Amino acid sequence: MKSPLLTIFIGTGYDLSVTTFSPDGRVFQVEYATKAVDNSGTVVGIKCKDGIVLGVEKLVTSKMMLEGSNRRIHSVHWHSGLMAGKLFQEQNRKRPVMRKLADRVASYVHLCTLYWWLRPFGCGVILGGYDRDGPQLYMIEPSGVSYKYFGAALGKGRQAAKTEIEKLKLSELTCREGIVEVAKIIYGVHDEAKDKAFELELSWICDESNRQHQKVPGDLLEQAKVAAQAALEEMDAD
């Protein structure tokens, strides 16, 4: 008869190291990191005909938190930006080749899944930018897997967000129209019962921003919020 302690050890021992595979070929440490991403606020990125729009549902975890703090969208170059789906938390002016930039970030993330003394990043990344081939959008998962997308989503509402993204005709959408659509998606997937407060954070890289990564201007951000709230009220009325 097996000892209960031994049974517990056998049942959980496969998740003690990122280099350990379970009998059915799973790496539990990477799966745990992915689950951490699924518990974050929703993150959405879309590729429009004239650029990239990035949006984040930034959950407010404390009333004492200063508005606008804990930014989730960051510039990595003049012409590119990234946002991370996670639980809390002078350069060359030439445009980087987005494929190379995505590969470098993905390789670094993947590196942390190769050695037992490291742990995987508990975040996923959506990377958008403008290079010589036009606007580009990539998503990097906690495993280090990276793919190019027309639209991508991470976080709690990712499945619902993906469904809404698939309804959009992105090849015909301008970034001005895109920021409204991203706002509608984020407001639509927000779970008021579980997460009552959030801030909408939006940025873009398009012709209107001189193809540089910038925060969406305040007036356009407010217009997007109003349109999103109106769409949500209309949906609730139906």
Beta strands, then each sheet from edge to edge (+ up, - down):
strand 1: 43-48
strand 2: 51-59
strand 3: 73-77
strand 4: 80-86
strand 5: 123-131
strand 6: 134-140
strand 7: 146-148
strand 8: 151-154
strand 9: 198-206
strand 10: 214-215
sheet 1: 8+ 1- 2+ 9- 10+
sheet 2: 3+ 4- 5+ 6- 7+
end
